[in-house]
């Protein structure tokens, strides 16, 4: 039986309403690992790269929390090829060649103003809940080089860690990279723009929670890419989802139910916006306590 990978509910509807973006399908062996995958046609680009132009797979939509994802639960090993050289020059070149609109995303990720806007917006939202709280030890799970950690939070924290599988070095010398975090040793765990990439977000959050001490905080942030109209369309079979690197779609209810399923008490949840160059980047935020 299918279960929701955000809240654990059995109320999951499955429909053939998705296809893989070309870049994803070339880097992830979906034809071997996704039993629901059907490739209808392919052709060769001028460079000789194989491109799927007609394929399909199934999506799971949770009626309980509105979480949406491919029915196939991808493992870390499944997705390894997708993130090889992630956002490096070769990665960006190859992806932009197939997805021209990704050029704007790549440019934003390299723009210090975007990182600054994200840090400022996050701290503005977190400050009321944390300004009178002592945080001795915190960790950003999947935080890359740490550029999105609010400077105010970094300054008031005795020790700040990053758990990052890519091995990219932290951008600030005050941040230490680690893969060994004892259970119950953190006052705060952060997970920003990671859960949309992982195969099983609830399992990921539950593992984070074990590292947080009783009374400690867990903060999660994901892109706000799913609307109620899109959700209804997928359930009705009239909306086709293109699976890029973001394999999971959340709504505020998804985050709320996921955090509760992980044994946390939700103390704040909201839609938010990061604004840069007159462009709004919508996000979902959730702060919870163990």
N, C-alpha and C positions, 0 to 999 in steps of 0.2 A: 504494500500500500504506500502511495506517495505521502510524504509528510512535508510540511512547510519548513524550510531551512532557516526561517527567521523566528517563528514562534513555536514550532513543533506541532501545530495543529494538523489533523487529518483531513480538514476541509479544503482540499486542494483540487482545483479543476485543471485538467490537461487538455490542450488544444494544439493543433498543428498551425501555429500562427507566427512562426519565426524563421529567419534565415540568417546565415553567418555572413558577416562582412568578408570581403575577399581577403584582406590582410589577415584577419583572424583565421580563416579557413586554410590559408597557406602556412601559417605558423603553428597551428594546433592540429594534430591529426584527427580531425573530427570524423573523417570517414572510417576510422578504425575504432574510436573510443565512444562515439555516440550511437547507440543502437537505433535511435529514431531518425538518424540523418539520412536524407535522400538527396543524391546529386542528380539533377536532371540533365544538365548540359555544362560544357566548359569550352573555352577558347583560349588561344595564345595571344598575348599582347605583342607589340612590336619588339619588346625586349626578350620575348620568349618565355615570360612568366605565365604560368597557368592561372587562369582566373575563372572562378565559378560565377556563372551568370543566372543560374536557376537552381536553387536548392531549397530545402526546407527541413525544419526540425520542430520539436514540440516545446511549448512553454507551460510552466506551472504557475498558476495564480491562486493565492490563498484567499479564500472567502472570509477568513477570520481577521487577518491583519493587512491584507492588500499587498503582500510581498509578491514580487514577480521575478521569475528567473527561468533559464532553460531547465527542462526536466532533467537533463544530464547534469549530475553533480561532478564538476571538474575537480580533480585533485591538484595539488601543488605541482606534481610531476607532469600532469597533463598540460598545465599552463606555462611550463618552463620556457618553451620555445617562444611563446608570445612576448615574454619580457626579457628575452636575450638582448642585451645592449639597450635596455629601455631608455627611450628619450635621448639616446646618444645620436651623433651625426648620421650613422648608417641607418639606424632605426627610423629616425625622422624622415630621411630621404626616401626610404622604401615605402613608408606608410603614406607620405604625402603624394607619392607617385600614384598610389591607388585610391587615396582618400584626400583630395586636394583641400577640403575644409579643415583637415587636421593641422594645416600650417598655422592657423590662428591659435590653436591650442598649444602647439609647440612653442610659438612665440611668447604666449602668456606665461608658460612655465619657466621660461628663461628670463622673464622680466622681473626685476627686483621689486617693482611697484606692485605687482600682483601679490607677491609673497608678503609685502608690507601691509597691503589692504586686507589680506586674509588674517594676518596676526592681529591687526588692530580691531577688526570686526569680532574676532573670537574673544579677545580680552574684554571688549565692551560688554559682551554677553555673559562671560564667566564672572566678571569682577564682583557683582553683587553677592554671589553665592560664596566666593572664595576670599574676599578681602579681609575677613577676620579669622581665617583658617590657617593653621600652620601646616605646611607641606614640606617635609624633610626630604622625601625621596619620591620621584616621579619617573614615569617611562612613557615614551611615545612609541607605540607599537606600529611597525611599518612606516616609520617617519622619514625614510630616505635620509637626507643630510640634515634634517631638523630645521629647515628654513621657515616652517610654518608654526613653530612653537612661539607663543607670545613672549616678548622680551621681558615683560613684567613678571610673568610666571617663572621664567628662567632665573631671574634675579632673586626672587624670594625663595627659591627652592635650594635646599642644601646640596642635593645630588640629583642630576638629571641624566637619565639614560635613554638610549634608543636601541630597540630591537629591530634590526634591519637585515634581511637575508641577502640583499644585494652587495653588502660590504662597502658601499659608498661611505667615505669618511664624513663625520659631522662637520658642519660649517662653522660651528662655534666651539672653541677649546673647552668650554665649561660642560659640554655634552660628552658623555662617554658611551661608546658602543658596546653592547654586551649581548650574549646569547644565553646567559645563565642568570636568571632572576629567581631567587628563592621564593617559595610560596609565602604569601602574607607579608611581603617585605615592602610594599609600595603604599604610599599615601594617596597616590593618584595615578591612574592609567589613562592615556589618551590614544585614540585610534581615529585618525582623520583621513578620509578619502582612501580607505583601504577595503572596507567591507563590500563595496561594489565590485571588487576584483576577485574575491576569494570564493572557493566552491561552496563552503558551508559557513555562513556568517555567524550563526548561533554557536556553533562549536568554537569558532575563533574567539567570540566574546567570553564564553564560559572559561576558556583557557586563560584569558586575560584576568578574569575575576579571581582566579585562584592565586594570582600574584599580589592581589590587593588586600591590605589589612582590613579587619572589621572597622566600619566607620569611614573607610577610604572612599574616594571618588572615582568614577569611571565616566569619561567623556567620549562620545562618539559623534562623528560628523560624516555625512555622505552627500553626494549631489542630489538635488531635488529634480529628478528627471521623469518621474511618473506622476501623471495626473489621473483624476478619477475618470475622465472621459477616455483616456488611453486604456485604462484598466478595463473599463466596460467594453471597449472595442476588441481587446484581446480575448476577453471571455466570450464575446459574441461571435468571434471569428472574423470580424471585419477590419481589424487592425493588425498589420504585420510588423513585427519587431525585428530590427536589424541588430544582431549581436556584435558589438565591437569589443573593446576591452572591458567595458562595464557590463558584467554578466548579470548583475543583480539590480533590481529596481525597488526602491523603498518609498513609503509614505510615512507620515508622522505616526500613524497607528502601527506600522511595521516596527519602527524603532521602539515604541512604547512596549509592545508585546514582547519583542525580542529581549529587551533589558529585564523585563519581569521574568521571562522564562529562564534567564541567566541568574536569577536569584537576587536581583537588584531592586532598590526602591527608586523610582523615577522622581526627581525633584525639579526638573525643568526640561521642557521640550518645545521646540519652536521651528518655524520656517525662518530662514535668514537670507540675507543677500550680501554678497561681496561685490562692490562696485569698482570698476577700473576702466578708465578711458570711455566713460559714458555707457559702459556695458554692464548689465547686471548678471551675476553668476549666482543663481539660487542654490541654497544648501539647506539641509535639515540638521538640526543640532539636538543633542540629548545629553543631559547631565544626570547621573544616577549615583546612588550611594549603596555601599555594601552593608 
